[in-house]
Amino acid sequence: MEKRMISFLIKIASIFLLPAFIACSTGHKNEKEEKVSTGSEKTDVSSTKNVPTIEDGWQETNSGDSTRQKHLKDKITLFEGLLVNRKRIYNKFYPQIQDAFLFEDKFYLKALFPLDYSGKIEFAFPEYPDFVLTKIGEQAYQVVINDALDLNRVVFHLQYLPSEKDSLVHTDYTFTHVVYGE
């Protein structure tokens, strides 16, 4: 009886674990794990229609002549874009907040844009114009907002400026990071 149970468990384990082991050892990537193109290359996304569940990776939703593109990581939006009749209307890169804290009267925040882009992103903070922005990595920034004692959220005014070879377009947009829940 014990030998049968062990044999049965080994068979079940091999059925479920063997495909995962093969995928890992051959470097096989999930079809939904695509990469943002830079320069004049096309943006490559996996196509899905009206996906009701939120999944990580690239998503593309078609509705009539418009196509919405999103890239999610841990169910957080990192990129979104809209195309109408295959012409790009907007594209937005959202930062991942790495660290944020208040010390004395200054607010410190580290933001990273994990998806590659060939253009430039410019920052402004309309509610707190007294800030210092420092680039600390390829697509990482540190923001120090002065006189921030009453700060409970940070509204980023972002502007994407495409490069000459970019397939993305100039876009102005905002992103809000909540510091303290209201």
C-alpha positions in Angstrom: 0.0 0.0 0.0 2.8 2.4 1.0 4.7 1.6 -2.2 1.7 2.3 -4.4 1.1 5.6 -2.7 4.7 6.7 -3.2 4.6 5.5 -6.8 1.4 7.5 -7.3 2.9 10.6 -5.8 6.0 10.4 -8.0 3.8 10.0 -11.2 1.7 13.1 -10.2 4.8 15.1 -9.4 6.4 14.2 -12.7 3.3 15.2 -14.7 3.1 18.6 -13.1 6.7 19.5 -12.5 8.4 18.1 -15.7 6.9 20.8 -18.0 7.9 23.6 -15.6 11.5 22.1 -15.4 11.7 21.9 -19.2 10.5 25.5 -19.6 13.0 26.8 -17.1 15.9 24.9 -18.4 15.3 25.8 -22.1 14.9 29.5 -21.3 11.3 29.4 -22.6 9.4 32.6 -21.8 5.8 33.1 -21.2 4.0 34.4 -24.3 2.7 37.4 -22.4 6.2 38.5 -21.3 7.0 40.8 -24.2 9.3 43.8 -24.2 8.7 47.5 -25.1 10.5 48.4 -28.3 12.6 51.4 -28.5 13.6 53.5 -31.5 11.7 52.9 -34.7 10.8 49.3 -33.9 7.1 48.4 -33.5 5.8 47.9 -30.0 5.3 44.2 -29.5 2.4 43.1 -27.3 0.3 40.0 -26.9 -3.2 40.4 -28.2 -6.2 39.7 -26.0 -9.8 40.8 -26.5 -11.7 42.3 -23.5 -9.7 40.5 -20.8 -11.8 40.7 -17.6 -9.1 39.5 -15.3 -5.9 41.5 -14.4 -2.8 39.6 -15.4 0.8 40.8 -15.4 2.6 41.5 -18.7 1.4 43.1 -21.9 -2.3 43.4 -22.6 -4.0 44.8 -25.7 -7.7 45.4 -25.8 -9.5 46.2 -29.1 -12.8 48.1 -29.3 -13.9 49.1 -32.7 -11.1 51.2 -34.3 -9.3 51.8 -31.0 -6.6 49.7 -29.3 -5.7 50.1 -25.6 -2.3 48.8 -24.6 -1.1 48.2 -21.0 1.8 46.7 -19.2 1.2 45.5 -15.6 3.6 44.2 -13.0 2.3 42.9 -9.7 -1.1 44.3 -10.9 0.3 47.8 -11.1 0.2 49.7 -14.4 3.6 50.6 -15.7 2.6 51.7 -19.2 -0.6 52.5 -21.0 -1.2 53.7 -24.5 -4.1 54.3 -27.0 -4.1 53.9 -30.7 -7.0 54.9 -32.9 -7.0 53.6 -36.5 -3.4 52.4 -35.8 -2.3 55.9 -35.0 -0.9 56.4 -31.5 -2.8 59.0 -29.5 -1.0 58.8 -26.2 1.5 56.8 -24.2 2.1 57.0 -20.5 5.0 55.6 -18.4 4.2 55.3 -14.7 7.0 55.2 -12.1 7.4 52.4 -9.5 8.0 54.1 -6.1 11.0 52.4 -4.6 11.2 54.4 -1.3 9.3 57.4 0.1 9.6 59.0 3.5 9.3 62.3 5.3 12.3 63.6 7.3 12.0 66.9 9.2 10.3 69.2 6.6 11.5 67.3 3.5 9.9 64.5 1.6 12.2 62.0 -0.1 11.1 59.7 -2.9 12.9 57.3 -5.3 11.1 56.5 -8.5 12.0 54.0 -11.2 10.6 53.5 -14.7 11.2 49.8 -15.3 10.2 49.7 -18.9 12.7 50.9 -21.6 11.9 54.1 -23.5 14.0 56.0 -26.0 12.6 59.4 -25.3 12.8 61.6 -22.2 10.5 62.0 -19.2 10.3 65.5 -17.6 8.9 66.1 -14.1 7.1 68.9 -12.3 5.2 68.9 -9.0 2.6 71.7 -9.3 1.5 71.5 -5.6 5.1 71.7 -4.4 7.2 73.7 -6.7 10.2 73.8 -4.3 11.8 70.4 -5.2 15.1 68.9 -6.3 15.2 66.2 -8.9 18.3 64.0 -9.2 18.9 61.2 -11.7 20.3 58.2 -9.8 20.3 55.6 -12.5 19.4 54.9 -16.1 15.7 55.4 -15.5 15.7 56.1 -11.8 15.2 59.4 -10.0 15.3 60.8 -6.5 12.9 63.7 -5.7 13.3 65.9 -2.6 10.4 68.1 -1.9 11.1 71.0 0.5 8.6 72.5 3.0 6.5 69.3 2.9 5.1 69.2 6.4 1.5 69.1 5.2 2.1 66.7 2.3 -0.3 63.7 2.1 0.1 63.0 -1.6 2.5 63.8 -4.4 1.0 64.7 -7.8 3.6 64.2 -10.6 3.1 66.2 -13.7 4.9 64.1 -16.3 5.8 64.8 -19.9 7.0 62.2 -22.3 9.3 63.7 -25.0 9.9 61.2 -27.8 13.3 60.8 -29.5 13.6 61.3 -33.2 13.4 57.5 -33.9 10.6 56.9 -31.4 7.3 55.2 -32.3 5.8 56.9 -29.2 4.3 60.4 -29.1 4.6 63.5 -26.9 2.2 63.1 -24.0 1.5 65.3 -20.9 -0.1 63.4 -18.0 -0.3 63.2 -14.2 0.4 60.4 -11.7 -0.6 60.6 -8.0 1.4 58.9 -5.2 -0.5 58.8 -1.9 1.8 59.4 1.1 -0.8 59.2 3.8 -4.3 57.8 3.3 -7.1 60.4 4.0 
